[in-house]
Protein backbone atom coordinates (compact mmCIF):
# COMPACT_ATOMS: atom_id res chain seq x y z
CA UNK A 1 0.00 0.00 0.00
CA UNK A 2 2.75 2.46 0.89
CA UNK A 3 4.69 1.51 -2.24
CA UNK A 4 1.73 2.33 -4.51
CA UNK A 5 1.30 5.72 -2.81
CA UNK A 6 4.95 6.51 -3.37
CA UNK A 7 4.63 5.66 -7.05
CA UNK A 8 1.59 7.90 -7.45
CA UNK A 9 3.19 10.79 -5.60
CA UNK A 10 6.29 10.39 -7.76
CA UNK A 11 4.18 10.59 -10.93
CA UNK A 12 2.40 13.77 -9.89
CA UNK A 13 5.69 15.32 -8.73
CA UNK A 14 7.27 14.39 -12.09
CA UNK A 15 4.44 16.13 -13.97
CA UNK A 16 4.92 19.24 -11.88
CA UNK A 17 8.68 19.26 -12.51
CA UNK A 18 8.29 18.93 -16.28
CA UNK A 19 5.66 21.66 -16.32
CA UNK A 20 7.83 24.07 -14.32
CA UNK A 21 10.80 23.15 -16.49
CA UNK A 22 8.67 23.95 -19.55
CA UNK A 23 7.68 27.32 -18.09
CA UNK A 24 11.26 28.17 -17.27
CA UNK A 25 12.38 27.34 -20.81
CA UNK A 26 9.61 29.41 -22.34
CA UNK A 27 10.62 32.53 -20.45
CA UNK A 28 14.30 32.52 -21.35
CA UNK A 29 15.57 31.32 -24.75
CA UNK A 30 18.84 29.41 -24.83
CA UNK A 31 20.32 31.59 -27.62
CA UNK A 32 19.62 35.14 -28.73
CA UNK A 33 18.40 35.82 -32.27
CA UNK A 34 21.78 36.55 -33.82
CA UNK A 35 23.20 33.29 -32.43
CA UNK A 36 20.15 31.41 -33.71
CA UNK A 37 20.63 32.91 -37.17
CA UNK A 38 24.33 31.99 -37.20
CA UNK A 39 23.51 28.41 -36.25
CA UNK A 40 20.76 28.33 -38.89
CA UNK A 41 23.14 29.53 -41.63
CA UNK A 42 25.63 26.81 -40.71
CA UNK A 43 22.92 24.15 -40.81
CA UNK A 44 21.59 25.42 -44.13
CA UNK A 45 25.07 25.20 -45.67
CA UNK A 46 25.53 21.69 -44.28
CA UNK A 47 22.15 20.58 -45.68
CA UNK A 48 23.02 21.90 -49.14
CA UNK A 49 26.40 20.11 -49.01
CA UNK A 50 24.62 16.88 -48.09
CA UNK A 51 22.09 17.44 -50.89
CA UNK A 52 24.95 17.81 -53.36
CA UNK A 53 26.58 14.58 -52.14
CA UNK A 54 23.40 12.50 -52.20
CA UNK A 55 21.86 13.86 -55.40
CA UNK A 56 23.43 11.24 -57.67
CA UNK A 57 22.23 8.39 -55.42
CA UNK A 58 18.85 9.62 -54.18
CA UNK A 59 17.13 12.69 -55.66
CA UNK A 60 14.24 12.56 -53.20
CA UNK A 61 16.60 12.75 -50.23
CA UNK A 62 18.40 15.73 -51.80
CA UNK A 63 15.04 17.46 -52.29
CA UNK A 64 14.17 16.72 -48.65
CA UNK A 65 17.41 18.39 -47.53
CA UNK A 66 16.42 21.50 -49.51
CA UNK A 67 12.97 21.63 -47.90
CA UNK A 68 14.54 21.23 -44.44
CA UNK A 69 16.97 24.07 -45.18
CA UNK A 70 14.08 26.29 -46.30
CA UNK A 71 12.09 25.47 -43.16
CA UNK A 72 15.06 26.36 -40.96
CA UNK A 73 15.49 29.65 -42.82
CA UNK A 74 11.81 30.52 -42.48
CA UNK A 75 11.64 29.54 -38.81
CA UNK A 76 14.65 31.69 -37.85
CA UNK A 77 13.89 34.44 -40.40
CA UNK A 78 17.30 34.17 -42.04
CA UNK A 79 18.06 34.67 -45.71
CA UNK A 80 19.45 31.79 -47.70
CA UNK A 81 22.76 32.92 -49.25
CA UNK A 82 22.48 33.87 -52.96
CA UNK A 83 24.88 31.13 -54.09
CA UNK A 84 22.61 28.53 -52.45
CA UNK A 85 19.38 30.12 -53.69
CA UNK A 86 20.39 29.27 -57.23
CA UNK A 87 20.73 25.59 -56.34
CA UNK A 88 17.03 24.89 -55.86
CA UNK A 89 13.88 25.55 -57.85
CA UNK A 90 11.66 28.24 -56.38
CA UNK A 91 8.55 26.55 -57.78
CA UNK A 92 8.91 22.86 -56.91
CA UNK A 93 11.76 23.21 -54.34
CA UNK A 94 13.86 20.46 -55.91
CA UNK A 95 17.65 20.50 -55.77
CA UNK A 96 19.06 21.60 -59.13
CA UNK A 97 22.12 20.02 -60.70
CA UNK A 98 23.12 21.80 -63.95
CA UNK A 99 22.98 19.47 -66.91
CA UNK A 100 20.96 16.79 -65.12
CA UNK A 101 17.70 18.42 -64.04
CA UNK A 102 18.36 22.09 -64.82
CA UNK A 103 19.55 24.28 -67.67
CA UNK A 104 21.46 27.55 -67.17
CA UNK A 105 21.56 30.22 -69.87
CA UNK A 106 22.40 33.91 -70.06
CA UNK A 107 20.31 36.32 -72.07
CA UNK A 108 20.00 40.12 -72.09
CA UNK A 109 21.96 40.57 -68.86
CA UNK A 110 20.04 37.88 -66.98
CA UNK A 111 20.82 34.34 -65.91
CA UNK A 112 17.90 32.05 -66.73
CA UNK A 113 17.77 28.80 -64.77
CA UNK A 114 15.26 26.30 -66.13
CA UNK A 115 14.03 23.45 -63.95
CA UNK A 116 13.51 20.34 -66.06
CA UNK A 117 11.37 18.70 -63.34
CA UNK A 118 8.55 21.26 -63.21
CA UNK A 119 9.31 23.07 -66.53
CA UNK A 120 9.43 26.49 -64.84
CA UNK A 121 12.30 28.95 -64.95
CA UNK A 122 13.85 31.63 -62.77
CA UNK A 123 15.40 34.86 -63.98
CA UNK A 124 18.27 36.36 -62.01
CA UNK A 125 19.49 39.77 -63.08
CA UNK A 126 23.23 40.26 -63.47
CA UNK A 127 24.84 43.41 -62.13
CA UNK A 128 26.05 45.78 -64.79
CA UNK A 129 29.67 46.93 -64.88
CA UNK A 130 28.65 50.50 -64.02
CA UNK A 131 26.87 49.37 -60.85
CA UNK A 132 29.88 47.32 -59.76
CA UNK A 133 32.39 50.16 -60.23
CA UNK A 134 30.20 52.74 -58.42
CA UNK A 135 30.57 50.97 -55.09
CA UNK A 136 34.37 50.55 -55.13
CA UNK A 137 35.87 52.42 -52.18
CA UNK A 138 38.49 55.04 -53.10
CA UNK A 139 37.14 55.45 -56.60
CA UNK A 140 36.06 58.96 -57.51
CA UNK A 141 32.78 59.20 -59.30
CA UNK A 142 32.22 61.65 -62.12
CA UNK A 143 29.60 64.13 -61.04
CA UNK A 144 28.32 67.18 -62.86
CA UNK A 145 27.89 70.21 -60.66
N, C-alpha and C positions, 0 to 999 in steps of 0.2 A: 504494500500500500504506500509506504513512504517513497519507495523507488519510483512508482508511477507519478507521484506528485512532483518529485524532483525533475523528472523528464518533462512534464507539462510546464513547470515553472521555467525550465531551461529554454523551451520552445518560445514562450511568450517573451522572455528576456532577449532571445536571439532576434526576434522580430523587431523589438524596440531598438536594439543596437544597429540593425541594418537600416532602419528608418532614420535614426539620428545621424548615422554615417551618410545617408543619402542627402539629408538636409544640409549637413556640413559641406559636402561636395558641391551642392548647388549654389551655395553662397559665395564660394571662393574658387575660381577656376585654377587649374594647375599651372597653366601657361597664359601669358598675356597675348593679345592679338597678333603682335608682330612676331612673337615666337611661334605661334600657331601657323602663321603664314609661311615662315621659313621652313618649318617642318613639312608643311603641305607641299611647298615647291620641291623639296628634296624627294618626297614620295612620288610626286607627279613625274619627275625625271626618271626615277627608278622604274616606275610602271611603264613609261615609254621605252626604256631600254629593254625591259623584259618583253614588251610587245614586239620589238624589233627582233629579238632572239627567237621567239616562239612563232613568228609569223609563217616561216617556211614549213613548220611541222603542224601547227594548229591555228588556223585563221580565226576561229571562234574565240579561242582563248586570248589572242592578241586584241580582238575587238572588245572583249570583256575588260582587259587591262585599260583600254582607252575610256570605256564608260566609267570605270572606277576612278580614273584620274580626273575626269570631268566632274564626278560627284564630289570628290575631295575639293576641287577648285571652287565649286559652287557653295559647298558647305562653309568653307573658310573665307569665301569672297576674295579669292586670289585670282590673278590673271594667269592663264597658261602662257608661257613664253612664246614669242612669235615663231621661233624655229620649230617648236613642237606643234603649234596650231596648224601648220601646213602638213603635218603627218597624219591627220585624220579628216574624214569627210564631215562637213558641218550639217549634212542632211541625214545621212544614215549612221554616222558616228563609227564607221569602220576604219581600221588602221590602213593607211595608204602606203603601198610600196611601189615606187615608180617603175613602170614597165610591166608589172604583174597585174595590179588592179587599179592603176591610175596612169594618167597621161599628163605630162607637164609641157606647156607651150608658152611662148612669149608672143604678145601681139599688141601693138600700139601702146607700149609702155606699161603693159600689165602682164602678170604671170597668170595663166589660166590652168588650173588644176582640175582635170576631169576624173570623176570617180566612175570606174567601169562597173561597179556593183549596182549603184542606183541610177546611173546615167545622168547625174547632175554635175554641175561644175561650179567652181569658186573662182572669183577674180580677185587678185591681189595687186594693188597698184604699186609700181616701182617708183622710188624717189628719183626725181630728176637731178641732173648734175648741178643745176643752179641752187636747188634746195639743200644739197649736201654741202656746197661750198659756203653758203651763207652762215652756217652754224659753226664754222671752224674758228676756234679762239685765236686771237692775234691777227686775223685777216681783216683788213680794212675794206669796208663796203663802199661802193661808189654811190654817193647820194648827191642829189641835185638840190642846191639851196637857193 
